[in-house]
Amino acid sequence: MALNTSADAPLPVGEVSRLIGGWIDRLGAVWVEGQITQLSRRPGAGVVFLTLRDPSYDISVSVTCYRQVFEAVADVVSEGARVVVLAKPEWYAPRGQLSLRATEIKPVGVGELLARLEQLKNSLASEGLFAADRKKALPFLPQLIGLVCGRASAAERDVLENARHRWPAVRFEVRNVPVQGVHAVPQVVQAVKELDALDAVDVIIVARGGGSVEDLLPFSDEQLVRAVAACRTPVVSAIGHEPDNPLLDFVADLRASTPTDAAKKVVPDVGEEYERVRLLRDRARRSVQSFIDREERGLAHALARPSIEDPHRMVDERADQVAALLDRGRRTLGHLLDRADSELTHTHARVVALSPAATLQRGYAVLQKADGHVVRDPDEVAAGEALRARVAEGEFTVRVDA
């Protein structure tokens, strides 16, 4: 379709539409899946008009088929049903509209839907979107709760009434959206993203009452699952009843079996918390009282001990022992001194008796040569040699006679 055009040489609208139609005519037939949002079967008309919508991306396309093509599935197909059609793209040049001409229509059965959901579940699980370590813990007492639910629905009433009954001060930021049908997925996704962007929102609850597998399909949509996985705020899934398990249950940080159960799991009960505080206060009081009683008994036992009751008693009892030991020590020391004095006197007498001075006192004399050598042998002196004689009272000089 590359054409040489300019502001001075433009193409007419009809030519452009014709060229687009020629290009589209060259396209072959394709199998298309979608949800029927509009169905027009005019009596007597040979053509049936319907609109197929992709719930995940909010995109629609017009489909036409001959009456006999639609009559083959008319008993099982109606607005809101999911179908697969074999169609060829057509371009309506006068209005510049694209549509699909269906030659075969097949309804998507529940079994096939469940099989596709199982495949999608396995694919998302392999990416780790359902891993337990990705799940965030819910706050103990959320101040502001984001709620995504249908307008004036039983799910909204159950969550609000039960939460406020449990904790009257809790606040909600509610987003009312379609919870089934072709518009559900984009609006639920938008509501979740809006609430996640609010810093004041502590937790988000996505709630819906029970329904058929087809009614709950929006909550198994891949776009919604990925949006919840990307949330920084904890998300609680409260879809349907206990047996219902849309894929949102697996990616959410907490699954609640019902909207009422979600309110109970997200908001603590004020009565239960008061009772828990009372029990903890009583337990703390008993623990402190038990500690005080134990310490008082220990103190009384310590005060009853003789050393504390009469602290001087021990000193008095030891005073006599100390005096006796002191007296004993003095006597022992006296005996030792007396014995030492006697031994000293005896030794002194022996020393005096054996001393040279005592010998001199008895009339003996000591002869010494001029160099001080004591003479012990007559042969040591010569005739006429002068010797010094030492006696008890002094000394004098003697000379050796021949």
C-alpha angles and dihedrals in degrees: 000000000000103000134177104241136149140173088271095046108035127165121246118249091246092055092050091049090048092051092049090049091050091052093047092048089063091060117099130228118284136192110244129188124203147125121273109239101165129028124184119185107168114196111256093009116128094210129065119209122206139159124229117205132192104220093199097057103023093239125142135189131189118243129193129188139167115268094246090056092056095040089065090068101022093112094058103029126075139141111311094027122127114235141173116221133189104219143159120223114247131190120214100208100193092060100023093237130150120216140159124245106213121209097174134025126195124183117228106237127216092250092055091046091052091048091052091047090052091052091049090047092053091046094051092044091054088056089057096245091132097044116133094227090063094059117103125220118247118241115256094234115014113204095199124024123197113218125194112190145124119291113269089351128157088242091058092047093048094050096044097044096044094044094049091045090055096041114010094193095060116117130209136208103202127198113190111205138155108277097195137027133047096310096050102086101051093043094046089048091049092048092050091050092048093052092044089055092057110092092203093061109096100183137005124220119198106197137181135155125243125292146144124300090262092050092054096045094101089065091057093051115128093225092056093045092053092046091054091046089056094052118114090200118078111258126208120202114213103167123154122319135319097285093049114097113176116176089256087073091062098048096040119097090236133016120213120195093221138001088259090053089051091057090050093049097045101042122048119227111253092211092051091047092050089050091047091050090049092050091048091048091051091046091050091047091051091047092051092045091049090050092049092047091049092049092047091053090049091049092048090049091050092048090050092060114105092235090060099033093052108010092176091057093079091049092049092048091052095044094079091046091051091049092049092048090047092052091045090050091050092050092047091049090048091052091049092049092048092049091047091049091051092048090048092051092048092048091047091053091050092048091049091047093051097043120109089236091063090050090052089050088062091060102270123135132204118220118210131184122231091270091053095257111148113236112233102157129045088225090066093071133061130217113277092015113144115234132185115234116205118201133173095272100037143304141278140181125263131181125219116245117217 
